[in-house]
């Protein structure tokens, strides 16, 4: 089985950066949060602060996510509750604690379902699929991805449709017997990824299509995709 790395794409808050930019953002958010009243804006800022610390201090990220969760509950801010649960799960994910990750992401999914936030539902279904895939449970991962695809199609969210298609393809790619299905989903994902300019998704689909196609067709495919700045990685997409 080919090794597949988890690839993270920032979709809700654009705050997942590495190195000094992450630290600078975290510092700025800490200063801003001090002056905020106990309102929904503070919940969202705490979630953002948690996200900015994921790659540098997961324990602190968990602390701020938990604080956001507590405040969201106090304010009965359902959307904030859903995203704070997601943030807590993300902190546990970065700590390698997949059991807690699944618990909190399942709770997040249930909140989004309750408030009929289809974007949040599609997001969490995808992420739950990614964790199960990473743990080797292809069947459960596939079910989550198919549900995510359905939810994404209902709201016509091209980005999440493409993400689900790539991930479904990754599951089918694991077995030679289902390579025809993997090819079907990768070929559906590729034009959408090109439309979005998602170079990582283009690279994922193109590389894996290249492994399924006969050598001559692989050369043609790689010639075409070489004209775009895509990354040659076999990767699974998760939404931050």
C-alpha positions in Angstrom: 0.0 0.0 0.0 1.3 3.4 -0.9 1.8 5.8 2.0 -0.6 8.7 1.9 0.1 11.8 3.9 -2.5 14.1 5.4 -2.6 17.4 3.7 -4.2 20.3 5.4 -6.0 23.1 3.6 -7.2 26.2 5.5 -10.9 26.7 4.7 -12.7 28.5 7.5 -10.2 30.7 9.2 -7.1 31.7 7.3 -4.7 31.5 10.2 -2.8 28.2 9.8 0.7 29.4 9.0 4.1 28.2 10.0 7.0 29.8 11.8 7.2 33.4 12.8 4.0 34.4 11.0 2.1 32.0 13.2 3.7 33.4 16.4 3.1 37.0 15.3 -0.5 36.3 14.5 -1.0 34.6 17.9 0.5 37.6 19.7 -1.7 40.0 17.8 -4.8 37.9 18.6 -3.9 37.7 22.3 -3.7 41.5 22.5 -7.0 41.9 20.7 -8.9 39.4 22.8 -8.0 41.1 26.0 -10.2 44.1 25.1 -13.1 42.1 23.7 -16.4 41.7 25.7 -17.8 38.3 26.4 -19.6 38.0 23.0 -19.7 36.0 19.8 -16.8 37.9 18.4 -14.6 36.8 21.3 -15.6 33.2 20.7 -14.5 33.4 17.0 -11.3 35.2 18.0 -10.4 32.5 20.6 -11.0 29.8 17.9 -8.7 31.7 15.5 -6.1 32.0 18.3 -6.3 28.3 18.9 -5.7 27.6 15.2 -2.7 29.9 15.0 -1.0 27.9 17.8 -1.6 24.4 16.4 1.9 24.0 14.9 3.8 25.6 17.8 1.9 24.9 21.1 -0.9 22.4 20.9 -1.5 22.5 24.6 -2.1 26.3 24.5 -4.2 25.8 21.4 -6.4 23.3 23.3 -6.7 25.8 26.2 -8.0 28.6 24.0 -10.3 26.2 22.1 -11.8 25.0 25.4 -12.2 28.6 26.5 -14.1 29.4 23.3 -16.3 26.3 23.8 -17.2 27.4 27.3 -18.1 30.9 26.2 -20.1 29.6 23.2 -22.1 27.5 25.6 -22.7 30.4 28.0 -23.9 32.6 25.1 -25.9 29.7 23.5 -23.9 30.5 20.3 -24.5 27.3 18.3 -22.3 28.1 15.4 -19.4 29.0 17.7 -20.1 25.9 19.7 -19.7 23.7 16.6 -16.5 25.4 15.5 -15.0 25.4 19.0 -15.6 21.6 19.2 -13.9 21.3 15.9 -11.0 23.4 17.2 -10.6 21.2 20.3 -10.6 18.1 18.1 -8.0 19.7 15.9 -5.7 20.4 18.9 -6.1 16.7 19.9 -5.4 15.7 16.3 -2.1 17.6 16.3 -1.2 15.9 19.5 -1.8 12.5 17.9 -4.8 11.7 20.2 -7.2 10.4 17.5 -9.7 9.0 20.0 -10.4 12.4 21.5 -10.3 13.9 18.0 -13.1 11.7 16.9 -15.2 12.3 20.0 -15.1 16.1 19.6 -15.5 16.1 15.8 -18.5 13.8 16.2 -20.0 16.4 18.6 -19.1 19.2 16.2 -20.9 17.3 13.4 -24.0 16.9 15.6 -24.1 20.6 16.3 -23.8 21.5 12.7 -26.6 19.0 11.8 -28.8 20.5 14.5 -28.5 24.1 13.1 -28.6 22.9 9.5 -25.1 24.2 8.7 -24.5 22.1 5.6 -21.0 23.6 5.1 -20.0 22.7 8.6 -21.6 19.2 8.1 -19.6 18.6 4.9 -16.5 19.8 6.6 -16.7 17.5 9.6 -17.8 14.5 7.6 -14.7 15.0 5.5 -12.4 15.3 8.5 -13.9 12.3 10.3 -13.3 10.4 7.1 -9.7 11.5 7.1 -9.0 10.3 10.6 -10.6 6.9 10.0 -8.6 6.6 6.7 -5.4 7.5 8.6 -6.2 4.7 11.1 -6.7 2.2 8.3 -10.5 1.9 8.4 -11.2 2.4 4.7 -14.8 1.3 4.9 -15.8 3.9 7.5 -13.7 6.6 5.8 -15.5 5.9 2.5 -18.9 6.2 4.1 -18.0 9.6 5.7 -16.5 10.9 2.4 -19.6 9.8 0.4 -21.8 11.7 2.9 -19.5 14.7 2.7 -19.8 14.6 -1.1 -23.6 14.5 -0.9 -23.7 17.4 1.5 -21.3 19.5 -0.6 -23.3 18.8 -3.7 -26.4 20.0 -2.0 -24.9 23.4 -1.3 -22.9 23.4 -4.6 -19.6 23.9 -2.8 -17.1 23.3 -5.5 -14.1 23.3 -3.2 -15.6 20.7 -0.8 -16.9 18.6 -3.7 -13.4 18.4 -5.2 -12.0 17.6 -1.7 -14.5 14.7 -1.3 -13.8 13.4 -4.8 -10.0 13.3 -4.2 -10.5 11.6 -0.8 -12.9 9.0 -2.2 -10.4 8.3 -4.9 -7.7 7.8 -2.3 -9.7 5.1 -0.6 -10.3 3.2 -3.8 -6.7 3.7 -4.8 -5.6 1.6 -1.8 -6.8 -1.6 -3.6 -5.8 -2.6 -7.1 -9.2 -4.2 -7.6 -10.9 -0.8 -7.2 -8.5 1.3 -9.2 -11.2 1.8 -11.9 -13.3 3.5 -9.3 -10.4 5.5 -8.0 -9.8 6.7 -11.6 -13.4 7.7 -12.0 -13.3 9.9 -8.9 -9.9 11.4 -9.7 -11.0 12.3 -13.2 -14.1 14.0 -11.7 -11.9 15.9 -9.2 -9.2 17.1 -11.6 -11.2 19.7 -13.6 -12.8 21.1 -10.5 -9.4 21.4 -8.8 -8.1 23.2 -11.9 -11.1 25.5 -11.9 -10.3 26.3 -8.2 -6.5 26.6 -8.8 -6.0 24.0 -6.0 -2.5 22.9 -7.0 -2.2 20.3 -4.2 -5.4 18.6 -5.3 -4.3 18.7 -8.9 -1.0 17.1 -7.9 -2.7 14.4 -5.9 -5.2 13.4 -8.6 -2.6 13.6 -11.4 0.0 11.5 -9.7 -2.4 8.8 -8.7 -4.1 8.8 -12.2 -0.6 8.4 -13.6 -0.1 5.3 -11.5 -3.3 3.8 -12.7 -2.9 4.6 -16.4 -0.7 2.6 -18.8 2.8 4.2 -19.3 2.0 6.0 -22.6 -1.1 7.6 -21.2 0.8 8.5 -18.0 3.4 10.4 -20.1 0.6 12.3 -21.8 -1.1 13.2 -18.5 2.1 14.3 -16.9 3.0 16.4 -20.0 -0.4 18.2 -19.6 -0.2 18.7 -15.9 3.5 19.8 -16.0 2.2 23.1 -17.4 0.7 23.8 -14.1 2.4 24.3 -10.7 1.1 21.2 -9.0 2.8 19.3 -6.3 3.6 15.6 -6.9 2.3 14.2 -3.7 -0.1 11.4 -2.9 -2.1 13.1 -0.3 -5.3 13.1 1.6 -7.1 16.4 2.1 -8.3 17.5 5.5 -10.1 20.8 6.2 -8.8 23.0 9.0 
